[in-house]
Amino acid sequence: MVATIERHFSPQGATVKSPDFCEDLRTGQKREVDGSIRYRVGSTPILITRECRDRSATQDVTWIEQLASKRDAIGAACTVAVSASGFSEPALRAARFHGIQTRLLREIDDEAARVWASQMEIIAFRAVCRTLSMRVSLFEDRTQEVLTELDPSVIAEFAANADVKIFRRADGTEIAISDLLREHGLLRDDLRQTLGRGVSLTVPVPAKSSAQIASNTPNLLFDGLEPNEGRVPRTLTWDFEPEELLAKSTVGLRSIRQLSVDFEVELQAVPAVFGNVWSYSMEGGEVSKAVQGSIRLGDGSEMRVVVTDSPKT
């Protein structure tokens, strides 16, 4: 929770890690921190570390002094101490003296917070594509007396795994149907990790508004598709020049003239289910509110979503 909130407040281009390991400038050993923010101001690297404690007792001076010593040892510009139970007054005075920033993360259950959270709507759209069958036309070798067809082993491989590399470029590179889709911009992997298992996403959403998250970019395969309307058949056809794409035939490698592939596509829309509301505050008052939710997709993957209100400046 804390890591995703801090990521929202980090400078553009900053690298946020949780946890992280920083070198002790005195001993050369790696010291673990709960989280870090790294960025540059001009040519100067800046390191901010975060340490968290989820304990029932109020945090005292001892922890603050330990954090100050650790901050100096690893050369951090600033350390933020986050507590779920708060800080004693002596600890706050010590934090001010040592330059340690303090934050309080606590669950809130008031009516205003529930209203704020209820106005959030986040929907994840996931484009699903399944390869069903293919039809291949080969350039004919006029010296052959019989019609050239794909080798039965190629058909068997495709039947067992539609993403098998059964085609070959003139340079010998083996490719699959999915590679053709990527080459033509019909399949993208750059956002696949966004909806991977255990991934968190922080989204700032003003009240009374909504956000949409796409796991991949809609394309020709998904044109005109309505969310959650079910599986829809689609066909793509490619035409090739001689020697551009080859496949194993009954008489050896032959150039493919035309390739048609039948797909089954589906556009899934899944709303986020939100839970508790949290307040993230500092001595001067609340920094942000956050509500955590989750999105469960049809393939069993889950994405955790943390929605924050706008940063206080």
C-alpha positions, 0 to 999 in steps of 0.5 A: 500500500505505502509503496504504491502511494509513494509511487504516485507522489514520486518525480517523473522518471523516478525509480521506485523499488520495494524492498531495495538494497543500498550499499553501506558507505562505511562497510560496503555491505548491502543494507535492506530498506523497505522502499526506495525512490531514486532520481536525478536532479541535473547530474546529481543522483538522489536517494530517498528511503522508506522504512515501515512498521506495522506494530500496535505500540506507538513508535519511540525515539529509538527507532528514529535514531536508528533510522537517522544512523542508517540514512547517513550510512547509506548516503540517503538524502532523506528517510521517511518513517511510516507507522501504522500506530503513530509516533510518540511526541519525543519521537516526533521531536527527534524526527524533526531534529534528525531530519526524518520525515514521518508518515502515518498510515491508518484505516479510516471508516467515516462516512465521507471516506466511504462516499469518496470511495464509492464514487470510484469506478475502474474497469479493466479491459482484457482482449483475448485471442484464441487461434482455431485453425489455418489454411495455407496456399503454397506456390506450386512447383510446376515440375511436380506432377502432384499438388503440393500440400503441407507436411502432415507433421506441420499440421499435427504440430499446429493442432497440438500448439497453435503458437508453435514455430512452423514457418520459416523466413528466407534467412532461416528464422523460424516464426509462429502465427503470433510473430506475424501478429506482432509484426503487423501490430495486432499483438502487443506484449508491452502491457502484459505485465500490467495485469500479471499476478501480484502486480499493483497499479496506482491510479489518481482518480478525482471524485465522481469519475472513472478510469479504464485500464487496457491490458493490450491495445485494441486492433483490427481483430477487436474492431466493433467488439462490445465488452462481455458479448462473448466469443466472436469468430474473426479471420485474418489473411496474409499474402506473401511474395515467393521466398518471403515465408516458407513451410515444410511441405510433402516435397520439402520447403515451399513458399507460402502464397497465402495464409488465412487464420481463424481466431476466436476473440473476446473483449472482457470488461472486469470492474475493480472491487474495492475494500477499505479506505486508508489515510496517509498523513504527515504532521501537517495533516493528511497527504492523501486518501487511498482505497485498495481494490482488486481485479480478477480476470478470466485467466485467474490472474489478479491485479491489485489497484490502489486509487489515491486522491490528488496530492496535497501541495 
